[in-house]
């Protein structure tokens, strides 16, 4: 994943997911669950085998539209 896309995905995970959600993904992936939201999001993107589309599929359509609007700016 390109650095810019990596950072954007981490930003999205940190902003739109609860810490408990990130920890659940990490637990499911067999990864360490401790740290702040930023650390959890970074670990999830960097160390898990989850595709970005899978993670983003847990967001509502409204949130996805909001993200798209932000990316267009």
Residue pairs with C-beta under 8 A, 6 or more apart in sequence:
1 9
1 45
1 52
5 52
6 45
6 46
8 71
9 41
9 45
9 52
9 55
10 38
10 41
10 42
10 45
11 41
12 56
12 67
13 22
13 40
13 41
13 44
13 45
13 55
14 37
14 38
14 41
16 59
16 63
16 67
17 37
17 41
17 58
19 37
19 40
21 58
22 37
22 40
22 41
22 44
23 33
23 40
25 44
25 48
25 50
25 55
26 32
26 33
26 40
26 43
26 44
26 48
27 33
29 44
29 47
29 48
29 49
29 50
31 43
31 44
31 47
31 48
32 43
33 40
35 43
44 50
44 55
45 52
56 64
59 67
